[in-house]
Amino acid sequence: GRAVLRSPRLARHGLGLRRRRKLPESWADMQEPLLEGMCFTLKYLGMTLVEKPKGEDMAAAAIRRIVATARVGARKFQKVILTVSPKGISLQDADTKEMVENISIYRISYCTTDKLQNKVFAYVAQSQESGALECHAFLSPKKKIAQAVTLTVAQAFQMALDLWESTHAGR
């Protein structure tokens, strides 16, 4: 037993531990994958209504409400695949592959990674049905993934603006 634990080769290869692939340093500059959509596997924490379309304080308060509500409920969080593209954000159930929601980039007013709950990614969007502003929060496995989702959404905003400007420049 001790020989296995002390052997770095066995510990690395024999016990199922493996290296994780890291995001490349220049991933934020790569536009090709974003055009198709960047996928992230997250856990959906919930949603709350908000008054303002953007703001750090508003988002922090909304995330606190969502996390507090999520902790009270003894349910398992829904695992979703969040796909970010210049068209918007689409949510797909990770288990059933069923489409949960599709949000246009033009309906999203704000996205953030919370400072205190640094594994939580959230966005504010206008509801298609009611027109109300909703803050949706997701739990990521790591802080870096939550930050990557936020930066990817920001990059999608910029690409959507660039595409819109290029189509309207000829007018």
HELIX and SHEET records of a PDB file:
HELIX    1   1 ARG A    2  ARG A    6  1                                   5    
HELIX    2   2 PRO A    8  ARG A    9  1                                   2    
HELIX    3   3 LEU A   10  GLY A   14  3                                   5    
HELIX    4   4 TRP A   27  ASP A   29  5                                   3    
HELIX    5   5 GLU A   32  GLU A   36  1                                   5    
HELIX    6   6 GLU A   56  VAL A   72  1                                  17    
HELIX    7   7 ILE A  105  ARG A  107  5                                   3    
HELIX    8   8 LYS A  143  HIS A  168  1                                  26    
SHEET    1   A 7 MET A  99  SER A 104  0                                        
SHEET    2   A 7 GLY A  88  ASP A  93 -1                                        
SHEET    3   A 7 GLN A  78  SER A  85 -1                                        
SHEET    4   A 7 MET A  38  LEU A  49 -1                                        
SHEET    5   A 7 LEU A 133  LEU A 139 -1                                        
SHEET    6   A 7 VAL A 120  GLN A 126 -1                                        
SHEET    7   A 7 ILE A 108  THR A 113 -1                                        
END                                                                             
